[in-house]
Amino acid sequence: MLYYALVALVIAIIAGILGFGGIAFAAAGIAKILFFIFLVIFVVSLLGHVLRGGDRI
């Protein structure tokens, strides 16, 4: 998921440099959405791991 967010961000940056405003705006929006979805999944996964007791060394 984070990979796709980073790919969309790179596409947005390249499109912005080349002057494709609409494409850059859309790709930046997709990157933001994917990043926040990734962040929510990460936090839920982290909380689930901690509440289960995690790995004890």
N, C-alpha and C positions, 0 to 999 in steps of 0.2 A: 504494500500500500504506500509506504513511504517512497519507494522507488518511482511509482507512478506520479506522485506529487512532485518529486524532483524533476522528472521528465517534463511534466507540464510547465513547471517553472522555467526550465531551460528553454522550452519552446516559446514561452511568453517573452523571455529576455531577448532571444534572437529575433522574434517578430517585432518587438519594440525597437530594436536597433535598426532593423530594415525598414521600419515605417509602416508596418501593417497594424494599425491601431486596433481594429476590430478583433483580429485574431489574437493579438497580445492581450487584450482585455478579457477575452473568453478563456484563454489558456491560464491567465493569472487567476481567474475565478475558479477554474477547475482545480488548480494547484492548491488554492486556499481550502476548498471544500475537502479534497482528499487529505490534506494535512490535518485538518481538525478531526476527520473521521479516524485517521491513524492515531491521533493523540487520545481520543476517547477510548479506542480499543486498547491502547497501551495502558492507560490508567485502570481500566476495568480488569485487564489481565494482571496487572501488578497488584491490585487490591485482592483479587482472587487468590493469588499466590501467597500473599502475606496472611490472609485470613485462614488459609488451609494449613499454615504452619511453616511453609517454605521448606527449603532444604537445610537440614541441620548437619553441620560438619562435626 
